[in-house]
């Protein structure tokens, strides 16, 4: 085969990240006069949206980003309508749109992509179960045999199937042999159907983060309850009590409610430049020095922001808070969950001056793009350096990835109505019993007939059950390092067991955490990671 005669590629997974990567490729291909054939493998009935943004999902599930902050960039050459102009009826700047409506927009983006001059797309609604490299090209196995050859393969799996952790596996076995019920938070439409039989029961929810807010809406509003100025008005069809629990028992803090409140946390240009420089320096330093680099860039804007809110904090107190966050994320948050909710709401409304944690979280949220743009292209000096930065970012999500303030108000109203209880929220002892699970905390006990799992599995390739990815691990194409996920190059190509880039085999998304950071964001799907992958493909195909 003459050089570059094979310009056919495959993309495995067609959610938002697949769309972002293909848009970048279409733009670059058209610029250099290429037309690339692409086979798109995805068994989903809603290509482009994926399960997280299924247009048929419950309208109770909302994005945790207000419209004012949503920027799903597309190349100018594709001439797609921006989200805010496409939505009809429109969504206000401070509102948090339904994920289903975002999914409809992503389906529109996929339809527009099919007309792009640089690509010839073929949808194949099936799972890919294996891959092999033969005669300088890739071949993929599906239910109906092997397909290929492909010059390039991009894997964008979203959240692939994983083994349940020991606790969840034990609960599944228990539910299978008793009347107890173990349910998943998603799809929320399925959860709502299951919950029709849970009236009057006690339902525990594993996880007190973003997914909990979806679950609690489904179990209340989804069953006919409603919120008013008088609080929560029950329908009588909802559970008698909903019990969230997590390791630390703390709810996430809401995002600032309005643009006016939010802009009080804006960094100045010089501060952002200093942050970029700090991340760049940190990537070349051992973990301890890297932590100091980043903290040094955070402290000046934090002083400025807190001072503007009338909060005077000693320099050492800021250093101590940040040091605790590096070594033991969340250990500074000692308040009870109800107080945390009330204070979080007041800070988000601008009625209460921000705590150190709230200010750090909002500043960190506004620096997510500079963080990704600086971290992702540059390999860290040590595994420990990458792990420290990833852990810091993950820990701060309790502030930076917070829910809408309206969702926190709803949970507070449900607590006041006695529908939600946080008495068992902090790492309760849980034991199986004939009628469900007994939860114990601080001398109290309650029995839950149902547990809803609202915890997103960690991006650990060692726990995957997805057949394609496990095969790539066995073959040595997909490798990991210590506690981090898949190893990739700057343009997303996998690094094999010999530290060599896999020829034309790439992985984008949270399964590459450690090589990339802050990847579980809708914005990242349309960011520079997709562009770097497309640049690499074009360079290899031209």
N, C-alpha and C positions, 0 to 999 in steps of 0.2 A: 504494500500500500504506500503510495507516495506521501511525503510529509503533509500533514494537515488535510488529507483528503477526507478524513472522518471528522465532520463538524457536528455530529449528533451528540446531544447530552441527555442526561436524565436528572430529574428532580424528584426526590422521594419525600413526599409531604407537601401539602398545598394549603397551608394556613397562611396567616399574615406574613410570616417570615419568608415563605416561598414566594409570595407575591412581590415583596420588597426586593428579593434577590433577582427575580425575573425582570422586574421593571428596570433595575440597574443594568442588567445584561442587554435588554432590548435597546436601551438608550446608547450604550457603547457600541453594540453591533451595528446599529444604523449609522453611527458616526464614521465607522471604518468600512462601511459598505458590505458587511457580512449579513447573511441570513442563516440563522442557526436553528436547526431542528431540535426540538426538545420534547421528550416524552415525560409526561407528568403523572406520577403514580400517587394516587390517594383514593382510599375507599370511601371517603366521606361523601355524603350527599350534598354538601354545601362547599364546593371548592372555593378557596379564597378566604372563607371565614373560619373554617376549622371548628372544632367542638366548643372552644371557649367563646366564640362569637357567633354561634349558630343563630341565624335569623329567626328560627322557630323556638328559641329558648324563652324562658319566662321573662316578661318585661320587668319583673322585680329585681333581676340581676343588673346591676349598674357598674359602669366603668368607675374606677377610683381616681379618675382624672377629670377635672372640670373642663368644659369646652374651651375656656380661655387658654388652657395649656396644651391642647391637643394639636399636634403638628405632624401629620402623616405625609412626609415629604415624598413627592414623585418627581421624576425628571421632567423638565419643562417640555421636552420633545414629545411626551405622551399626551400633553394637553388635557389632563384629567381635571374634573371639577373638584375644588377643595371640599373637605367634609362640611365645613360650616355653611357653605353655599349649596351643598347637595341635599342636606337634610331638610325634609319638608313634612310636617311643620318644623320650623327652625328650633334650635335649642339655645337658650340664653348663655352668655359667657360664664356665668357662675354655676350653671346647672351641670349635673353629672349624667351623661346620656346613658340610655339603656344599651347593654352590650349587644342585644339583638339588632338594634339599629346600626351600630358600628359594623356588625356582620353583614347587613344588607349593603352598606357602603363598600365593604371589602369585596363583596360579590360583584358590585359595579366595577371596582378597580380591576378585577380579574377579567370581566367581559371586555373592558377597554384594552387590556393587555393583549387579548387575542387578535386585535387589529393592528398591533405594533409591527412596523415593517421589518424589524430586525430579527423577528422570531417566527417560527412555524410550530405551533403548539399542538400536541396530541394528548388528550386526557385518557388515562387508563385507570379505570375504577377498580383497582385491586391492590392487595398488599404485596410488598416485596419482602421475601423471606430469606434471601441469601444473595451474595455477590462474589464474583471471582474475577481475577485479572488473567487474561489470556491473549497472547499475540499482541501485546501492547494496548489492549483496550479492556473496558469493563463490560461484564455481562451480569444481568440481574435475573434472579429466579422469582417467578410469580406462580399463582395457582395453575396457570395454563402453560408453564414451561419457562425456558430461559429466553431472555430478550437482550438485544444488543447487536453489534458492539457499540459502546459509548466511549467517546473521548474523555468526557467528564461526567462525574456523578456528584450531585449535591444532596446531602441528607439534612432535612430540616424536620425533625420528628416531633417538635412540640413537647408534649409530655408522654413519652412512650411507656409501655407496660413495664411495671417493676414488681419485684417480690414484695409482699407485705412485710412490714417489720414484725418483730416477734409478738408485740402486744396485739397488733391488728390480726395477725394470723390466729392467735389464741381466741380472740373474740369471734372470728369467723367460724371456727370449729364449735365454739359454744352456741352461737346462733343456729348452727346447722342441726344441733341435737336437742334444742329446747324451744320454748315459745318466744325467746328473746329475738329482737330485730336489730340487725346491723345494716345501716344504709349509708350510701355515699351522698355527699353534698350535691354532686353534679351527675347527670344533667338535672337542673333544678326542676324542670317540668316533670321528670320521673319522681323526684323526691316529693313533689306536691301531690301526685297521685297516691303514693304510698302513705302520706301523712293524713289522707282522708280517714284512715282507720285509727288514728292516734288520739282522738278526742279524749280528754280526761287523763291521759297517760303522762308519765314523767319521761322526758326526752333529754338525754345528755348529748352534748355536742363536743366532740374532740377537736380542739382548736379554738382560739379566741382572737383570731386575726381577721383578715378581710373576708374570707369565705364564710365566717360565722354570721356576718351581717346579711349575706344572701340567704343563708339558712333560716335565720330568725324571721326575715320577711316572708319567706315561703310558708313557714309554720304559723304565721299570724295573718298578715294581709292576704296571703295566698289561700287561706281558709276562711276568708270572709271578715276578718277583723279590720278595724280601721283606726286611724289616728286623727284626733281633733284637738282643738284648743283645750279640751277637758282631759286630754290624755288618751289612753288606749281604750277603745270600745270593743270588747270581745264579741265574737260571734257564737261562742259555745262549741265550735268545731275544732278549736285549737287544742294543743296539749295543755294539761293542767299546769305543768311547770317545765321550763327549758333551762338546762344547766350547762353553761359553757365551762370548759376547763382546758388548761394548758400547763406547761411546766412552770411558768412564772405567774400565771393567773391574771395578767395585766391586759386590758384592751389596748388597741393601737390608738394613737392620738389622731383626731380628724385634721384634714387640711384646712387652711384658712378659708373662711366662707366666701369672701368677696375679693375682687381684684385689689381694692383699696387696702384691705388687711394684708393681702399676700405681698404687695409690693414693698411693704415695710421690711421684708426679709431679703430684698434683692441685693446681690453683691455688686460692688462697683467693678468697673472694668479692670482696674489695676489689681484688685483682690482676686479676680478670676485668673488674670495672668500669673499671679503669684501661686495660685492653686495648681494651675497646669504645670508650672515649673517644679512645684513640690512633688506632684505625682511622678513627673519624669525623673526627678532625683531619687525618689523612693524606689522606683523600679530597679535602680542600679545599686541599691544599698541592702545590707542585711536587715532582717525584720525589725529589730529594735530601732535602728536609725531611721528606717522607713516610717515607722509610727511617729517618731519625733518630727520628721520632715512634714508630714501631713498636719499634725497638731499645730505646728508653728504657723502654717498657712491659714488654719481655721481661727486661731485666737484673735487676731486683729479685727476681722469683720464681725466676730461674735461680740467683742467689746463694743464696737460701734453700734450694732443692732440693739443690744441690750441697753446701752446708754440711751439710745433714742426712745426706748420704752420706759425710761426712768428706773431701770434696774442697774444697780451698781454691784459688780461682781469682781472680787479680787482676781488678779492674774493667776495666782496659784490655785484658786478654786476652779477656774476653767481648765487649767492643766490637769488637776486631779480628776475632774469629771471625765475628760477625754482619756486619761490614762486608764480609768476604770472601764471605759467603753472598749478600749483595745484589749484589755485582759479578761474582763467579765461583763459582756454586754448586758445592759439592763439591771445590773446590780445596784445602780443609783436610784432606781424607781421603787421606793419603799412604801408608797401610799396604797390605800385600799382601792379596789376596782371602781367603786361608786364615786369616790372622790376623784379618781383619775378621769373618769368620764366627765364629771361636772367641770373639772378644771380644764380638760381638753376642749370642751365645748366653749367655755368662756374665753380661752386663748384664741380659738379659731374664730370666734365672733369679734375679737378685739376688745373685749370687756376686761380681760385680765392680762397683765403683762406676761410675756412668755417665760417659761422656765428655761434653764440652760438646755435641757434636752429638746424642748420644742424648737428653740432657736437653731440648735445644731441640725436638727432634722430638716427644717425648712431650707436652710442654707445648703445642706447636702443634696436635697432634692433638686435645687436649682443648678447644682453642679454635676448632675448625672451625665449630661452630654460631654462636658470637658473631661470628666472622669473616664468615660468609655473611650473617647478619642485619644487620650494619652496612654491609658493602661493597655488597651487591646492590641495596638501594633507593636508594643515593646515587651519582649520576654523579660520576666522578673529575674533578678540576680539569683534568688534562691526560691525554693518551693515555699519556705516559711514566709518570705516576703509576700508572695502572691496570696497565700492563705490568710495572712494577717489583714491585707487590704480587702479581700473578699469577705472575711468574717466581720470586719468593721462595717462594710456596706450592708451586709445582711442584717446585722444587729440594729442598725439605724432605720431599717424599714418600718419599725413600729412608729416612727415619726414621719419618715420621708414618703412612705407608700400608704399613708393613712386613708381612711374612708371619708365620705362626705359627712359634714357635721350633722346633716339631717338624719343620717343613719345612727349616729351616736345619740341624738335626741330621742329617736325611737326606742333604742335599747334602754335608755334611762327611763322612759315612760313605761316600758314593759316591766322594769324592775319595780317601779312605784306601784304598778298594777298587780304585782305578785306573780306575773307570768314568767319572768326571767329571774333566776336567783344566781348570785355570784358567790354564795356561801361555800361552794365546792370548787371554785375556779382555780385554785393554786394546787396543782399536782396532787389530786386526791388519791388515796389508796382505792383501787378498783378490783373487786373480786367477783367472779361469776356466781350467780345464784339461779335457782330454778325459774324465777320470773324475770330474769334480766341480769343486771349488774348492781352490786352494792357499792356505793361511793361513800367513803369515810374521810372526814377532814375535821380536825380540831374537836374531836369528841362527838361530832354529829354524824348521822348516817341517813342515807336515802337510797331507795331502789329505783333504778331507771329501767323501764321496759325496752327502751330503744336507745341506741347510740348512733349518732350521725357522724361519720368521719369527714371532717372539714380541714384536713391537713394535706398540703401538697407534698408528694414524695420528694426527697432530696435528689439533686442531679448526680447520682452516683452510678456510673456505668457498671460497677461490680454487682449491682442489684437488679440489673435489667433482665427482663424476660422476653423482650422484643427479639424475634428470631434473627432479623437482619443484623442488628447491632451486636448481639451475642456472637454471631458468626464472625463478624469483623474483629471482635476481641480475640476469639480463638485463633484467627489467622494472623494476628499481630498487627493489623492495620489500625485498630482503635486501641490506644494505650492510655493509661492514667499515671498520675504521680501522687503518691501518698493519699492525702485526704481530698485531693482535687479531682475534677472530672476529666473529660477527654482532652488530650493534648493536641493542639492545632497550631499552625503557622499563622502569620499575620493575615494571610488571605483565606484562612479557614481550612486549608488542607490538613488532613490528619498526619500526625507524626507517628511513624511505626516504631517497632521495638529497637531498631538501630538508629533512632533519632533522625530518620530521613523523611522528608515530606512524601506522603503517598501520592503517586502520580495521578493527578486528576480526580482525587477522592476527597471531598470536603464535608465538613460538619459545621453548621451554624446553630447558635442558640444556647440555652442554659446547660445542655449536656457538655458544653465546652467550658463551663465555669472554672476559672483558674487561669485558663489561657485568655479568657475574656471576663468582663465584670459587668454586673447590672444588666444581664441579658434577658431577664424575665419582665421586660417592659415592651408595651406595644410600640413605643417610639423606636426602640432598638431594631425592630423588624425592618424599619425603613431608613436605617442609619448607615454609617460608614462601613460597618462590617459587611453588609451586602455589596457595597460599592467596591470594596477591596477584593471580594471574591470575584465579582464580575470583571474587574481589571485583570486579575490573574487568568481567568478563562480566556479573555480576548487575547492576552499576550501569548498564551500557549496555542491558540487556534489560528492566529494570523500567519 
